[in-house]
Amino acid sequence: MATNPTTKKTAAPEAEESTEAVTTEARPERPRRAPSLVGPPLGEGQEPVTVTLSHHLRIDGVDFTPGAQINVSPDYARRLRGQGFTART
């Protein structure tokens, strides 16, 4: 097996610290917003339904906590109600 005889150059510690500070300031942490419509798309002529969740639910990689209000298609709202994921308010 062949080895590479060249050595890597390392940057000065001061340069690394200043680079980290710039990248941290350049990318502030943003809260994730819930999409306007969650789950399957609306059918033709359907209007979205707002439901309040009674349990933790993960849809399309997004976590929704109990009490969160989400907009879903009427068919999906019916399925969530049947499975007990919506609050009785």
PDB file of N, CA, C and O in Angstrom:
ATOM      1  N   MET A   1       0.846  -1.162   0.000  1.00  0.00           N
ATOM      2  CA  MET A   1       0.000   0.000   0.000  1.00  0.00           C
ATOM      3  C   MET A   1       0.900   1.237   0.000  1.00  0.00           C
ATOM      4  O   MET A   1       1.827   1.317   0.806  1.00  0.00           O
ATOM      5  N   ALA A   2       0.649   2.187  -0.874  1.00  0.00           N
ATOM      6  CA  ALA A   2       1.466   3.395  -0.978  1.00  0.00           C
ATOM      7  C   ALA A   2       0.999   4.436   0.022  1.00  0.00           C
ATOM      8  O   ALA A   2      -0.192   4.551   0.315  1.00  0.00           O
ATOM      9  N   THR A   3       1.957   5.192   0.540  1.00  0.00           N
ATOM     10  CA  THR A   3       1.619   6.266   1.470  1.00  0.00           C
ATOM     11  C   THR A   3       1.973   7.599   0.838  1.00  0.00           C
ATOM     12  O   THR A   3       2.830   7.669  -0.042  1.00  0.00           O
ATOM     13  N   ASN A   4       1.329   8.627   1.276  1.00  0.00           N
ATOM     14  CA  ASN A   4       1.557   9.964   0.767  1.00  0.00           C
ATOM     15  C   ASN A   4       2.612  10.633   1.640  1.00  0.00           C
ATOM     16  O   ASN A   4       2.363  10.851   2.826  1.00  0.00           O
ATOM     17  N   PRO A   5       3.786  10.969   1.093  1.00  0.00           N
ATOM     18  CA  PRO A   5       4.850  11.540   1.907  1.00  0.00           C
ATOM     19  C   PRO A   5       4.665  13.034   2.216  1.00  0.00           C
ATOM     20  O   PRO A   5       5.401  13.566   3.046  1.00  0.00           O
ATOM     21  N   THR A   6       3.734  13.709   1.598  1.00  0.00           N
ATOM     22  CA  THR A   6       3.556  15.139   1.845  1.00  0.00           C
ATOM     23  C   THR A   6       2.852  15.367   3.177  1.00  0.00           C
ATOM     24  O   THR A   6       2.052  14.539   3.612  1.00  0.00           O
ATOM     25  N   THR A   7       3.147  16.472   3.811  1.00  0.00           N
ATOM     26  CA  THR A   7       2.522  16.802   5.086  1.00  0.00           C
ATOM     27  C   THR A   7       1.480  17.881   4.866  1.00  0.00           C
ATOM     28  O   THR A   7       1.608  18.724   3.978  1.00  0.00           O
ATOM     29  N   LYS A   8       0.454  17.838   5.688  1.00  0.00           N
ATOM     30  CA  LYS A   8      -0.600  18.845   5.597  1.00  0.00           C
ATOM     31  C   LYS A   8      -0.217  20.053   6.436  1.00  0.00           C
ATOM     32  O   LYS A   8       0.356  19.924   7.517  1.00  0.00           O
ATOM     33  N   LYS A   9      -0.542  21.212   5.922  1.00  0.00           N
ATOM     34  CA  LYS A   9      -0.288  22.437   6.670  1.00  0.00           C
ATOM     35  C   LYS A   9      -1.495  22.730   7.537  1.00  0.00           C
ATOM     36  O   LYS A   9      -2.631  22.624   7.075  1.00  0.00           O
ATOM     37  N   THR A  10      -1.266  23.096   8.781  1.00  0.00           N
ATOM     38  CA  THR A  10      -2.369  23.439   9.676  1.00  0.00           C
ATOM     39  C   THR A  10      -2.434  24.947   9.818  1.00  0.00           C
ATOM     40  O   THR A  10      -1.410  25.630   9.781  1.00  0.00           O
ATOM     41  N   ALA A  11      -3.616  25.451   9.977  1.00  0.00           N
ATOM     42  CA  ALA A  11      -3.820  26.891  10.134  1.00  0.00           C
ATOM     43  C   ALA A  11      -3.490  27.299  11.559  1.00  0.00           C
ATOM     44  O   ALA A  11      -3.498  26.480  12.478  1.00  0.00           O
ATOM     45  N   ALA A  12      -3.205  28.564  11.721  1.00  0.00           N
ATOM     46  CA  ALA A  12      -2.901  29.085  13.059  1.00  0.00           C
ATOM     47  C   ALA A  12      -4.160  29.033  13.915  1.00  0.00           C
ATOM     48  O   ALA A  12      -5.249  29.230  13.376  1.00  0.00           O
ATOM     49  N   PRO A  13      -4.071  28.777  15.231  1.00  0.00           N
ATOM     50  CA  PRO A  13      -5.254  28.706  16.093  1.00  0.00           C
ATOM     51  C   PRO A  13      -6.088  29.983  16.080  1.00  0.00           C
ATOM     52  O   PRO A  13      -7.313  29.920  16.178  1.00  0.00           O
ATOM     53  N   GLU A  14      -5.440  31.136  15.960  1.00  0.00           N
ATOM     54  CA  GLU A  14      -6.178  32.397  15.955  1.00  0.00           C
ATOM     55  C   GLU A  14      -7.079  32.493  14.724  1.00  0.00           C
ATOM     56  O   GLU A  14      -8.200  32.994  14.813  1.00  0.00           O
ATOM     57  N   ALA A  15      -6.597  32.018  13.583  1.00  0.00           N
ATOM     58  CA  ALA A  15      -7.395  32.073  12.358  1.00  0.00           C
ATOM     59  C   ALA A  15      -8.617  31.166  12.468  1.00  0.00           C
ATOM     60  O   ALA A  15      -9.690  31.519  11.980  1.00  0.00           O
ATOM     61  N   GLU A  16      -8.470  30.007  13.100  1.00  0.00           N
ATOM     62  CA  GLU A  16      -9.593  29.092  13.271  1.00  0.00           C
ATOM     63  C   GLU A  16     -10.669  29.693  14.159  1.00  0.00           C
ATOM     64  O   GLU A  16     -11.855  29.566  13.856  1.00  0.00           O
ATOM     65  N   GLU A  17     -10.282  30.342  15.243  1.00  0.00           N
ATOM     66  CA  GLU A  17     -11.252  30.946  16.155  1.00  0.00           C
ATOM     67  C   GLU A  17     -12.046  32.043  15.474  1.00  0.00           C
ATOM     68  O   GLU A  17     -13.260  32.137  15.655  1.00  0.00           O
ATOM     69  N   SER A  18     -11.366  32.879  14.684  1.00  0.00           N
ATOM     70  CA  SER A  18     -12.089  33.962  14.021  1.00  0.00           C
ATOM     71  C   SER A  18     -13.052  33.414  12.969  1.00  0.00           C
ATOM     72  O   SER A  18     -14.126  33.983  12.772  1.00  0.00           O
ATOM     73  N   THR A  19     -12.696  32.331  12.295  1.00  0.00           N
ATOM     74  CA  THR A  19     -13.579  31.734  11.302  1.00  0.00           C
ATOM     75  C   THR A  19     -14.825  31.174  11.968  1.00  0.00           C
ATOM     76  O   THR A  19     -15.928  31.336  11.446  1.00  0.00           O
ATOM     77  N   GLU A  20     -14.667  30.514  13.116  1.00  0.00           N
ATOM     78  CA  GLU A  20     -15.813  29.962  13.828  1.00  0.00           C
ATOM     79  C   GLU A  20     -16.769  31.055  14.283  1.00  0.00           C
ATOM     80  O   GLU A  20     -17.986  30.885  14.212  1.00  0.00           O
ATOM     81  N   ALA A  21     -16.230  32.167  14.748  1.00  0.00           N
ATOM     82  CA  ALA A  21     -17.071  33.255  15.225  1.00  0.00           C
ATOM     83  C   ALA A  21     -17.903  33.829  14.081  1.00  0.00           C
ATOM     84  O   ALA A  21     -19.071  34.167  14.270  1.00  0.00           O
ATOM     85  N   VAL A  22     -17.310  33.938  12.907  1.00  0.00           N
ATOM     86  CA  VAL A  22     -18.016  34.498  11.755  1.00  0.00           C
ATOM     87  C   VAL A  22     -19.139  33.562  11.320  1.00  0.00           C
ATOM     88  O   VAL A  22     -20.248  34.020  11.045  1.00  0.00           O
ATOM     89  N   THR A  23     -18.869  32.262  11.255  1.00  0.00           N
ATOM     90  CA  THR A  23     -19.904  31.350  10.800  1.00  0.00           C
ATOM     91  C   THR A  23     -21.044  31.249  11.797  1.00  0.00           C
ATOM     92  O   THR A  23     -22.195  31.083  11.393  1.00  0.00           O
ATOM     93  N   THR A  24     -20.757  31.343  13.086  1.00  0.00           N
ATOM     94  CA  THR A  24     -21.812  31.287  14.091  1.00  0.00           C
ATOM     95  C   THR A  24     -22.716  32.517  13.979  1.00  0.00           C
ATOM     96  O   THR A  24     -23.936  32.401  14.090  1.00  0.00           O
ATOM     97  N   GLU A  25     -22.132  33.669  13.765  1.00  0.00           N
ATOM     98  CA  GLU A  25     -22.915  34.899  13.646  1.00  0.00           C
ATOM     99  C   GLU A  25     -23.661  34.952  12.317  1.00  0.00           C
ATOM    100  O   GLU A  25     -24.745  35.531  12.245  1.00  0.00           O
ATOM    101  N   ALA A  26     -23.106  34.364  11.277  1.00  0.00           N
ATOM    102  CA  ALA A  26     -23.724  34.437   9.962  1.00  0.00           C
ATOM    103  C   ALA A  26     -24.966  33.548   9.868  1.00  0.00           C
ATOM    104  O   ALA A  26     -25.854  33.818   9.059  1.00  0.00           O
ATOM    105  N   ARG A  27     -25.041  32.491  10.685  1.00  0.00           N
ATOM    106  CA  ARG A  27     -26.175  31.569  10.619  1.00  0.00           C
ATOM    107  C   ARG A  27     -26.899  31.503  11.959  1.00  0.00           C
ATOM    108  O   ARG A  27     -26.693  30.563  12.726  1.00  0.00           O
ATOM    109  N   PRO A  28     -27.736  32.479  12.246  1.00  0.00           N
ATOM    110  CA  PRO A  28     -28.479  32.408  13.503  1.00  0.00           C
ATOM    111  C   PRO A  28     -29.471  31.255  13.466  1.00  0.00           C
ATOM    112  O   PRO A  28     -29.979  30.897  12.403  1.00  0.00           O
ATOM    113  N   GLU A  29     -29.742  30.684  14.614  1.00  0.00           N
ATOM    114  CA  GLU A  29     -30.664  29.559  14.695  1.00  0.00           C
ATOM    115  C   GLU A  29     -32.088  30.053  14.485  1.00  0.00           C
ATOM    116  O   GLU A  29     -32.549  30.968  15.169  1.00  0.00           O
ATOM    117  N   ARG A  30     -32.777  29.437  13.533  1.00  0.00           N
ATOM    118  CA  ARG A  30     -34.151  29.836  13.238  1.00  0.00           C
ATOM    119  C   ARG A  30     -35.096  28.732  13.671  1.00  0.00           C
ATOM    120  O   ARG A  30     -34.817  27.555  13.444  1.00  0.00           O
ATOM    121  N   PRO A  31     -36.209  29.094  14.290  1.00  0.00           N
ATOM    122  CA  PRO A  31     -37.188  28.058  14.631  1.00  0.00           C
ATOM    123  C   PRO A  31     -37.843  27.516  13.376  1.00  0.00           C
ATOM    124  O   PRO A  31     -38.062  28.249  12.411  1.00  0.00           O
ATOM    125  N   ARG A  32     -38.158  26.220  13.393  1.00  0.00           N
ATOM    126  CA  ARG A  32     -38.834  25.609  12.252  1.00  0.00           C
ATOM    127  C   ARG A  32     -40.296  25.970  12.246  1.00  0.00           C
ATOM    128  O   ARG A  32     -40.985  25.848  13.259  1.00  0.00           O
ATOM    129  N   ARG A  33     -40.763  26.412  11.106  1.00  0.00           N
ATOM    130  CA  ARG A  33     -42.184  26.723  10.971  1.00  0.00           C
ATOM    131  C   ARG A  33     -42.907  25.512  10.422  1.00  0.00           C
ATOM    132  O   ARG A  33     -42.370  24.756   9.613  1.00  0.00           O
ATOM    133  N   ALA A  34     -44.109  25.349  10.869  1.00  0.00           N
ATOM    134  CA  ALA A  34     -44.930  24.264  10.357  1.00  0.00           C
ATOM    135  C   ALA A  34     -45.416  24.634   8.961  1.00  0.00           C
ATOM    136  O   ALA A  34     -45.770  25.789   8.722  1.00  0.00           O
ATOM    137  N   PRO A  35     -45.441  23.679   8.035  1.00  0.00           N
ATOM    138  CA  PRO A  35     -45.946  23.988   6.704  1.00  0.00           C
ATOM    139  C   PRO A  35     -47.434  24.337   6.752  1.00  0.00           C
ATOM    140  O   PRO A  35     -48.138  23.973   7.694  1.00  0.00           O
ATOM    141  N   SER A  36     -47.900  25.044   5.726  1.00  0.00           N
ATOM    142  CA  SER A  36     -49.293  25.479   5.737  1.00  0.00           C
ATOM    143  C   SER A  36     -50.261  24.305   5.618  1.00  0.00           C
ATOM    144  O   SER A  36     -51.342  24.347   6.206  1.00  0.00           O
ATOM    145  N   LEU A  37     -49.907  23.271   4.881  1.00  0.00           N
ATOM    146  CA  LEU A  37     -50.753  22.091   4.755  1.00  0.00           C
ATOM    147  C   LEU A  37     -49.915  20.869   5.089  1.00  0.00           C
ATOM    148  O   LEU A  37     -48.847  20.670   4.511  1.00  0.00           O
ATOM    149  N   VAL A  38     -50.384  20.062   6.004  1.00  0.00           N
ATOM    150  CA  VAL A  38     -49.645  18.898   6.479  1.00  0.00           C
ATOM    151  C   VAL A  38     -50.304  17.641   5.939  1.00  0.00           C
ATOM    152  O   VAL A  38     -51.529  17.574   5.840  1.00  0.00           O
ATOM    153  N   GLY A  39     -49.497  16.643   5.590  1.00  0.00           N
ATOM    154  CA  GLY A  39     -50.040  15.372   5.146  1.00  0.00           C
ATOM    155  C   GLY A  39     -50.335  15.343   3.666  1.00  0.00           C
ATOM    156  O   GLY A  39     -49.735  16.086   2.890  1.00  0.00           O
ATOM    157  N   PRO A  40     -51.265  14.479   3.271  1.00  0.00           N
ATOM    158  CA  PRO A  40     -51.587  14.334   1.847  1.00  0.00           C
ATOM    159  C   PRO A  40     -52.182  15.617   1.269  1.00  0.00           C
ATOM    160  O   PRO A  40     -52.786  16.407   1.994  1.00  0.00           O
ATOM    161  N   PRO A  41     -52.010  15.822  -0.036  1.00  0.00           N
ATOM    162  CA  PRO A  41     -52.543  17.040  -0.663  1.00  0.00           C
ATOM    163  C   PRO A  41     -54.075  17.042  -0.690  1.00  0.00           C
ATOM    164  O   PRO A  41     -54.730  16.009  -0.544  1.00  0.00           O
ATOM    165  N   LEU A  42     -54.612  18.242  -0.884  1.00  0.00           N
ATOM    166  CA  LEU A  42     -56.069  18.398  -0.971  1.00  0.00           C
ATOM    167  C   LEU A  42     -56.596  17.783  -2.255  1.00  0.00           C
ATOM    168  O   LEU A  42     -55.917  17.771  -3.282  1.00  0.00           O
ATOM    169  N   GLY A  43     -57.808  17.278  -2.179  1.00  0.00           N
ATOM    170  CA  GLY A  43     -58.484  16.796  -3.381  1.00  0.00           C
ATOM    171  C   GLY A  43     -59.063  17.979  -4.131  1.00  0.00           C
ATOM    172  O   GLY A  43     -59.023  19.112  -3.651  1.00  0.00           O
ATOM    173  N   GLU A  44     -59.591  17.717  -5.286  1.00  0.00           N
ATOM    174  CA  GLU A  44     -60.160  18.791  -6.092  1.00  0.00           C
ATOM    175  C   GLU A  44     -61.382  19.395  -5.398  1.00  0.00           C
ATOM    176  O   GLU A  44     -62.313  18.676  -5.033  1.00  0.00           O
ATOM    177  N   GLY A  45     -61.375  20.712  -5.219  1.00  0.00           N
ATOM    178  CA  GLY A  45     -62.493  21.415  -4.612  1.00  0.00           C
ATOM    179  C   GLY A  45     -62.555  21.333  -3.098  1.00  0.00           C
ATOM    180  O   GLY A  45     -63.526  21.810  -2.511  1.00  0.00           O
ATOM    181  N   GLN A  46     -61.565  20.751  -2.442  1.00  0.00           N
ATOM    182  CA  GLN A  46     -61.571  20.637  -0.981  1.00  0.00           C
ATOM    183  C   GLN A  46     -60.885  21.837  -0.343  1.00  0.00           C
ATOM    184  O   GLN A  46     -59.969  22.426  -0.918  1.00  0.00           O
ATOM    185  N   GLU A  47     -61.336  22.184   0.837  1.00  0.00           N
ATOM    186  CA  GLU A  47     -60.737  23.244   1.627  1.00  0.00           C
ATOM    187  C   GLU A  47     -59.998  22.603   2.808  1.00  0.00           C
ATOM    188  O   GLU A  47     -60.467  21.594   3.335  1.00  0.00           O
ATOM    189  N   PRO A  48     -58.851  23.159   3.242  1.00  0.00           N
ATOM    190  CA  PRO A  48     -58.140  22.570   4.381  1.00  0.00           C
ATOM    191  C   PRO A  48     -58.946  22.698   5.677  1.00  0.00           C
ATOM    192  O   PRO A  48     -59.715  23.643   5.852  1.00  0.00           O
ATOM    193  N   VAL A  49     -58.758  21.736   6.576  1.00  0.00           N
ATOM    194  CA  VAL A  49     -59.430  21.700   7.866  1.00  0.00           C
ATOM    195  C   VAL A  49     -58.373  21.889   8.939  1.00  0.00           C
ATOM    196  O   VAL A  49     -57.310  21.271   8.871  1.00  0.00           O
ATOM    197  N   THR A  50     -58.644  22.734   9.932  1.00  0.00           N
ATOM    198  CA  THR A  50     -57.716  22.928  11.041  1.00  0.00           C
ATOM    199  C   THR A  50     -58.086  21.975  12.167  1.00  0.00           C
ATOM    200  O   THR A  50     -59.232  21.951  12.617  1.00  0.00           O
ATOM    201  N   VAL A  51     -57.104  21.183  12.624  1.00  0.00           N
ATOM    202  CA  VAL A  51     -57.329  20.255  13.734  1.00  0.00           C
ATOM    203  C   VAL A  51     -56.312  20.547  14.835  1.00  0.00           C
ATOM    204  O   VAL A  51     -55.199  20.998  14.564  1.00  0.00           O
ATOM    205  N   THR A  52     -56.709  20.284  16.075  1.00  0.00           N
ATOM    206  CA  THR A  52     -55.825  20.425  17.228  1.00  0.00           C
ATOM    207  C   THR A  52     -55.416  19.026  17.667  1.00  0.00           C
ATOM    208  O   THR A  52     -56.266  18.170  17.911  1.00  0.00           O
ATOM    209  N   LEU A  53     -54.121  18.801  17.767  1.00  0.00           N
ATOM    210  CA  LEU A  53     -53.615  17.471  18.106  1.00  0.00           C
ATOM    211  C   LEU A  53     -53.682  17.213  19.607  1.00  0.00           C
ATOM    212  O   LEU A  53     -53.442  18.113  20.413  1.00  0.00           O
ATOM    213  N   SER A  54     -54.011  15.974  19.973  1.00  0.00           N
ATOM    214  CA  SER A  54     -54.047  15.591  21.379  1.00  0.00           C
ATOM    215  C   SER A  54     -52.833  14.757  21.766  1.00  0.00           C
ATOM    216  O   SER A  54     -52.601  14.516  22.951  1.00  0.00           O
ATOM    217  N   HIS A  55     -52.061  14.318  20.787  1.00  0.00           N
ATOM    218  CA  HIS A  55     -50.869  13.502  21.026  1.00  0.00           C
ATOM    219  C   HIS A  55     -49.737  13.987  20.142  1.00  0.00           C
ATOM    220  O   HIS A  55     -49.957  14.694  19.158  1.00  0.00           O
ATOM    221  N   HIS A  56     -48.523  13.600  20.503  1.00  0.00           N
ATOM    222  CA  HIS A  56     -47.364  13.904  19.685  1.00  0.00           C
ATOM    223  C   HIS A  56     -47.515  13.181  18.353  1.00  0.00           C
ATOM    224  O   HIS A  56     -47.915  12.018  18.318  1.00  0.00           O
ATOM    225  N   LEU A  57     -47.199  13.859  17.266  1.00  0.00           N
ATOM    226  CA  LEU A  57     -47.351  13.261  15.943  1.00  0.00           C
ATOM    227  C   LEU A  57     -46.213  13.751  15.057  1.00  0.00           C
ATOM    228  O   LEU A  57     -45.874  14.935  15.063  1.00  0.00           O
ATOM    229  N   ARG A  58     -45.625  12.828  14.295  1.00  0.00           N
ATOM    230  CA  ARG A  58     -44.569  13.180  13.346  1.00  0.00           C
ATOM    231  C   ARG A  58     -45.099  12.928  11.946  1.00  0.00           C
ATOM    232  O   ARG A  58     -45.431  11.798  11.587  1.00  0.00           O
ATOM    233  N   ILE A  59     -45.175  14.002  11.155  1.00  0.00           N
ATOM    234  CA  ILE A  59     -45.691  13.905   9.788  1.00  0.00           C
ATOM    235  C   ILE A  59     -44.645  14.486   8.845  1.00  0.00           C
ATOM    236  O   ILE A  59     -44.211  15.625   9.017  1.00  0.00           O
ATOM    237  N   ASP A  60     -44.247  13.713   7.862  1.00  0.00           N
ATOM    238  CA  ASP A  60     -43.269  14.148   6.850  1.00  0.00           C
ATOM    239  C   ASP A  60     -41.987  14.699   7.474  1.00  0.00           C
ATOM    240  O   ASP A  60     -41.424  15.669   6.968  1.00  0.00           O
ATOM    241  N   GLY A  61     -41.522  14.092   8.565  1.00  0.00           N
ATOM    242  CA  GLY A  61     -40.277  14.512   9.198  1.00  0.00           C
ATOM    243  C   GLY A  61     -40.392  15.720  10.107  1.00  0.00           C
ATOM    244  O   GLY A  61     -39.376  16.213  10.598  1.00  0.00           O
ATOM    245  N   VAL A  62     -41.592  16.206  10.345  1.00  0.00           N
ATOM    246  CA  VAL A  62     -41.806  17.362  11.220  1.00  0.00           C
ATOM    247  C   VAL A  62     -42.563  16.886  12.454  1.00  0.00           C
ATOM    248  O   VAL A  62     -43.592  16.220  12.343  1.00  0.00           O
ATOM    249  N   ASP A  63     -42.044  17.235  13.634  1.00  0.00           N
ATOM    250  CA  ASP A  63     -42.699  16.851  14.883  1.00  0.00           C
ATOM    251  C   ASP A  63     -43.729  17.893  15.287  1.00  0.00           C
ATOM    252  O   ASP A  63     -43.460  19.094  15.253  1.00  0.00           O
ATOM    253  N   PHE A  64     -44.908  17.425  15.668  1.00  0.00           N
ATOM    254  CA  PHE A  64     -45.972  18.291  16.158  1.00  0.00           C
ATOM    255  C   PHE A  64     -46.303  17.847  17.571  1.00  0.00           C
ATOM    256  O   PHE A  64     -46.531  16.663  17.819  1.00  0.00           O
ATOM    257  N   THR A  65     -46.329  18.794  18.496  1.00  0.00           N
ATOM    258  CA  THR A  65     -46.584  18.486  19.898  1.00  0.00           C
ATOM    259  C   THR A  65     -48.084  18.533  20.202  1.00  0.00           C
ATOM    260  O   THR A  65     -48.850  19.113  19.433  1.00  0.00           O
ATOM    261  N   PRO A  66     -48.505  17.933  21.305  1.00  0.00           N
ATOM    262  CA  PRO A  66     -49.922  18.023  21.677  1.00  0.00           C
ATOM    263  C   PRO A  66     -50.338  19.482  21.825  1.00  0.00           C
ATOM    264  O   PRO A  66     -49.610  20.288  22.405  1.00  0.00           O
ATOM    265  N   GLY A  67     -51.497  19.812  21.304  1.00  0.00           N
ATOM    266  CA  GLY A  67     -51.998  21.180  21.349  1.00  0.00           C
ATOM    267  C   GLY A  67     -51.695  21.977  20.092  1.00  0.00           C
ATOM    268  O   GLY A  67     -52.228  23.072  19.912  1.00  0.00           O
ATOM    269  N   ALA A  68     -50.849  21.445  19.220  1.00  0.00           N
ATOM    270  CA  ALA A  68     -50.527  22.151  17.977  1.00  0.00           C
ATOM    271  C   ALA A  68     -51.722  22.105  17.036  1.00  0.00           C
ATOM    272  O   ALA A  68     -52.420  21.095  16.943  1.00  0.00           O
ATOM    273  N   GLN A  69     -51.945  23.205  16.347  1.00  0.00           N
ATOM    274  CA  GLN A  69     -53.027  23.258  15.365  1.00  0.00           C
ATOM    275  C   GLN A  69     -52.406  23.169  13.979  1.00  0.00           C
ATOM    276  O   GLN A  69     -51.506  23.939  13.641  1.00  0.00           O
ATOM    277  N   ILE A  70     -52.890  22.228  13.185  1.00  0.00           N
ATOM    278  CA  ILE A  70     -52.358  22.030  11.849  1.00  0.00           C
ATOM    279  C   ILE A  70     -53.500  22.023  10.835  1.00  0.00           C
ATOM    280  O   ILE A  70     -54.638  21.693  11.168  1.00  0.00           O
ATOM    281  N   ASN A  71     -53.183  22.388   9.608  1.00  0.00           N
ATOM    282  CA  ASN A  71     -54.147  22.359   8.511  1.00  0.00           C
ATOM    283  C   ASN A  71     -53.927  21.081   7.719  1.00  0.00           C
ATOM    284  O   ASN A  71     -52.815  20.803   7.271  1.00  0.00           O
ATOM    285  N   VAL A  72     -54.981  20.309   7.550  1.00  0.00           N
ATOM    286  CA  VAL A  72     -54.907  19.051   6.809  1.00  0.00           C
ATOM    287  C   VAL A  72     -56.092  18.948   5.864  1.00  0.00           C
ATOM    288  O   VAL A  72     -57.037  19.733   5.945  1.00  0.00           O
ATOM    289  N   SER A  73     -56.033  17.980   4.976  1.00  0.00           N
ATOM    290  CA  SER A  73     -57.165  17.743   4.081  1.00  0.00           C
ATOM    291  C   SER A  73     -58.304  17.111   4.889  1.00  0.00           C
ATOM    292  O   SER A  73     -58.045  16.483   5.916  1.00  0.00           O
ATOM    293  N   PRO A  74     -59.551  17.261   4.450  1.00  0.00           N
ATOM    294  CA  PRO A  74     -60.676  16.679   5.192  1.00  0.00           C
ATOM    295  C   PRO A  74     -60.555  15.161   5.364  1.00  0.00           C
ATOM    296  O   PRO A  74     -60.933  14.633   6.410  1.00  0.00           O
ATOM    297  N   ASP A  75     -60.041  14.458   4.365  1.00  0.00           N
ATOM    298  CA  ASP A  75     -59.868  13.011   4.470  1.00  0.00           C
ATOM    299  C   ASP A  75     -58.848  12.646   5.543  1.00  0.00           C
ATOM    300  O   ASP A  75     -59.054  11.716   6.322  1.00  0.00           O
ATOM    301  N   TYR A  76     -57.747  13.390   5.570  1.00  0.00           N
ATOM    302  CA  TYR A  76     -56.701  13.122   6.557  1.00  0.00           C
ATOM    303  C   TYR A  76     -57.193  13.478   7.964  1.00  0.00           C
ATOM    304  O   TYR A  76     -56.850  12.795   8.929  1.00  0.00           O
ATOM    305  N   ALA A  77     -57.990  14.536   8.086  1.00  0.00           N
ATOM    306  CA  ALA A  77     -58.561  14.915   9.384  1.00  0.00           C
ATOM    307  C   ALA A  77     -59.462  13.800   9.902  1.00  0.00           C
ATOM    308  O   ALA A  77     -59.443  13.491  11.093  1.00  0.00           O
ATOM    309  N   ARG A  78     -60.243  13.198   9.023  1.00  0.00           N
ATOM    310  CA  ARG A  78     -61.117  12.084   9.408  1.00  0.00           C
ATOM    311  C   ARG A  78     -60.291  10.897   9.904  1.00  0.00           C
ATOM    312  O   ARG A  78     -60.656  10.253  10.888  1.00  0.00           O
ATOM    313  N   ARG A  79     -59.178  10.606   9.224  1.00  0.00           N
ATOM    314  CA  ARG A  79     -58.313   9.504   9.649  1.00  0.00           C
ATOM    315  C   ARG A  79     -57.665   9.797  11.000  1.00  0.00           C
ATOM    316  O   ARG A  79     -57.565   8.911  11.849  1.00  0.00           O
ATOM    317  N   LEU A  80     -57.224  11.041  11.200  1.00  0.00           N
ATOM    318  CA  LEU A  80     -56.611  11.408  12.484  1.00  0.00           C
ATOM    319  C   LEU A  80     -57.623  11.315  13.623  1.00  0.00           C
ATOM    320  O   LEU A  80     -57.287  10.861  14.717  1.00  0.00           O
ATOM    321  N   ARG A  81     -58.853  11.740  13.371  1.00  0.00           N
ATOM    322  CA  ARG A  81     -59.904  11.640  14.397  1.00  0.00           C
ATOM    323  C   ARG A  81     -60.186  10.178  14.733  1.00  0.00           C
ATOM    324  O   ARG A  81     -60.344   9.832  15.903  1.00  0.00           O
ATOM    325  N   GLY A  82     -60.250   9.324  13.724  1.00  0.00           N
ATOM    326  CA  GLY A  82     -60.516   7.909  13.937  1.00  0.00           C
ATOM    327  C   GLY A  82     -59.420   7.213  14.728  1.00  0.00           C
ATOM    328  O   GLY A  82     -59.694   6.254  15.450  1.00  0.00           O
ATOM    329  N   GLN A  83     -58.188   7.680  14.602  1.00  0.00           N
ATOM    330  CA  GLN A  83     -57.052   7.087  15.309  1.00  0.00           C
ATOM    331  C   GLN A  83     -56.806   7.741  16.655  1.00  0.00           C
ATOM    332  O   GLN A  83     -55.916   7.318  17.392  1.00  0.00           O
ATOM    333  N   GLY A  84     -57.584   8.773  16.992  1.00  0.00           N
ATOM    334  CA  GLY A  84     -57.477   9.403  18.306  1.00  0.00           C
ATOM    335  C   GLY A  84     -56.385  10.447  18.434  1.00  0.00           C
ATOM    336  O   GLY A  84     -55.947  10.735  19.548  1.00  0.00           O
ATOM    337  N   PHE A  85     -55.930  11.024  17.330  1.00  0.00           N
ATOM    338  CA  PHE A  85     -54.862  12.017  17.399  1.00  0.00           C
ATOM    339  C   PHE A  85     -55.375  13.442  17.560  1.00  0.00           C
ATOM    340  O   PHE A  85     -54.571  14.346  17.788  1.00  0.00           O
ATOM    341  N   THR A  86     -56.673  13.680  17.452  1.00  0.00           N
ATOM    342  CA  THR A  86     -57.173  15.053  17.553  1.00  0.00           C
ATOM    343  C   THR A  86     -57.859  15.253  18.912  1.00  0.00           C
ATOM    344  O   THR A  86     -58.405  14.323  19.505  1.00  0.00           O
ATOM    345  N   ALA A  87     -57.805  16.504  19.375  1.00  0.00           N
ATOM    346  CA  ALA A  87     -58.407  16.850  20.671  1.00  0.00           C
ATOM    347  C   ALA A  87     -59.911  17.015  20.512  1.00  0.00           C
ATOM    348  O   ALA A  87     -60.398  17.314  19.422  1.00  0.00           O
ATOM    349  N   ARG A  88     -60.636  16.821  21.592  1.00  0.00           N
ATOM    350  CA  ARG A  88     -62.095  16.953  21.559  1.00  0.00           C
ATOM    351  C   ARG A  88     -62.513  18.342  22.052  1.00  0.00           C
ATOM    352  O   ARG A  88     -63.179  18.466  23.080  1.00  0.00           O
ATOM    353  N   THR A  89     -62.128  19.357  21.332  1.00  0.00           N
ATOM    354  CA  THR A  89     -62.491  20.722  21.733  1.00  0.00           C
ATOM    355  C   THR A  89     -63.508  21.315  20.812  1.00  0.00           C
ATOM    356  O   THR A  89     -63.924  22.458  21.006  1.00  0.00           O
TER     357      THR A  89
END
